[in-house]
């Protein structure tokens, strides 16, 4: 791509601004690990919520969505739309629980929830598991997308793209910690969304406009095409691959994922908020923006690309192609800056959180317990550099963004249920989690090596099924957590629910208040209807299906009133 001086000025200005904002907070972040990893636990909901949205919007996201739409259709976005259910569960239940727990990371909860040597082993194991394995996969996915964009747009080799695109992000994250992440996230999200809207506008306009989008699709692919279907087609009956895959997403994915109770990134932002109300507000705002606001610029651009580039086989590379072919000079630089913004916001978050796991839950807990804050900050910065090198090597050998994402879902799918149940069933112990993690890793590795052609829904089912059998069996044949320890956990989080009745019986003398789980479940259901209604309703209007759009929006409006009363008022 030939960039003008205006394009390069925009890109350079963005990079300089990111660097300055990041470095501005270096001194404050260096004062303590609490400042470095949580910004002093004093963030307002709008700043924490924007950071959640920015972090989950990376350079790989529009490429990933484009790949989904071009390979199957709009309905394949249920692969990630299904996480509305777990996202709203975080709003209704987990935001206040995590804030009440007062942890620095979600891994720290391990020794708060469980007792004895198994709890200590689990905490150390999870710190390494997430910081080195899971987060390396996530970061590799993010950098791979940026490498593809820079290959198509600037002709950079993979190593050039990996090193140059990551360099500034690593530097300001290393120096300014979570403060740099949060502040840069705020304006990076704005730039990234502007870029997404721009490319959607030019792509749709080039393909004939919104009013002709459906007609032009049918003229190329026939009246029976399913690219613009919002739900899986029923042509082959109920027992068909699209339908079974949809059932797997909605019935299995959202609760089986390793982040089913919030996950590290969202938990970090919850616990960095001022109080429980701000934590709930941040998480609700995130879910609205993540699904209802962000989906359609990407999807519209992807559908338009099917008209503009019907013969291209590398679906993920089409998105940066549209930037090259459709945008005028000046806007190309802004668009490339928006890619960098989306990329940097996500990478900086995972760099910071990976080091938080390593320092807080492994190094300070097991290696050096009573060192100075300055020592821990120094070791944190060294760990960021080492983890970055590991990620670069993994990225170099990765090839597909969609496949990496699907593998990540499957890889951690055997652990999601136990992470949920530890909050709702007192009998869960450290061995439950340990066995679930080991079983999920072994089974998913075996299935992907021995049966790579197995449909995704089948892979997901077998991983969850066998992992669940393993951890439930282990739970029932191992000792429960010490009662006193459980009572202390219950009183700190005020969890409530029938799964804690034996512990509640030991607590009657305390007369502590507890959370109303019935009200939380009602709020959860209303929240899901609200998000899905506004997301699908908006899409219906874009594709000229006004009657259906009105129905969805009305349902969303009614449920939105209930959400306001339940969550905020």
HELIX and SHEET records of a PDB file:
HELIX    1   1 UNK A    5  UNK A   24  1                                  20    
HELIX    2   2 UNK A   26  UNK A   29  1                                   4    
HELIX    3   3 UNK A   33  UNK A   38  1                                   6    
HELIX    4   4 UNK A   39  UNK A   41  5                                   3    
HELIX    5   5 UNK A   45  UNK A   55  1                                  11    
HELIX    6   6 UNK A   59  UNK A   71  1                                  13    
HELIX    7   7 UNK A   74  UNK A   77  5                                   4    
HELIX    8   8 UNK A   78  UNK A   81  1                                   4    
HELIX    9   9 UNK A   84  UNK A   89  1                                   6    
HELIX   10  10 UNK A   90  UNK A   94  3                                   5    
HELIX   11  11 UNK A   95  UNK A  101  1                                   7    
HELIX   12  12 UNK A  109  UNK A  113  1                                   5    
HELIX   13  13 UNK A  116  UNK A  128  1                                  13    
HELIX   14  14 UNK A  129  UNK A  134  3                                   6    
HELIX   15  15 UNK A  135  UNK A  154  1                                  20    
HELIX   16  16 UNK A  158  UNK A  206  1                                  49    
HELIX   17  17 UNK A  210  UNK A  221  1                                  12    
HELIX   18  18 UNK A  241  UNK A  248  1                                   8    
HELIX   19  19 UNK A  249  UNK A  253  3                                   5    
HELIX   20  20 UNK A  254  UNK A  256  1                                   3    
HELIX   21  21 UNK A  263  UNK A  271  1                                   9    
HELIX   22  22 UNK A  276  UNK A  287  1                                  12    
HELIX   23  23 UNK A  288  UNK A  293  3                                   6    
HELIX   24  24 UNK A  295  UNK A  308  1                                  14    
HELIX   25  25 UNK A  315  UNK A  317  5                                   3    
HELIX   26  26 UNK A  318  UNK A  326  1                                   9    
HELIX   27  27 UNK A  331  UNK A  358  1                                  28    
HELIX   28  28 UNK A  359  UNK A  367  3                                   9    
HELIX   29  29 UNK A  373  UNK A  397  1                                  25    
HELIX   30  30 UNK A  401  UNK A  411  1                                  11    
HELIX   31  31 UNK A  416  UNK A  424  1                                   9    
HELIX   32  32 UNK A  430  UNK A  450  1                                  21    
HELIX   33  33 UNK A  456  UNK A  476  1                                  21    
HELIX   34  34 UNK A  483  UNK A  493  1                                  11    
HELIX   35  35 UNK A  498  UNK A  500  5                                   3    
HELIX   36  36 UNK A  501  UNK A  505  1                                   5    
HELIX   37  37 UNK A  517  UNK A  542  1                                  26    
HELIX   38  38 UNK A  546  UNK A  563  1                                  18    
HELIX   39  39 UNK A  564  UNK A  568  3                                   5    
END                                                                             
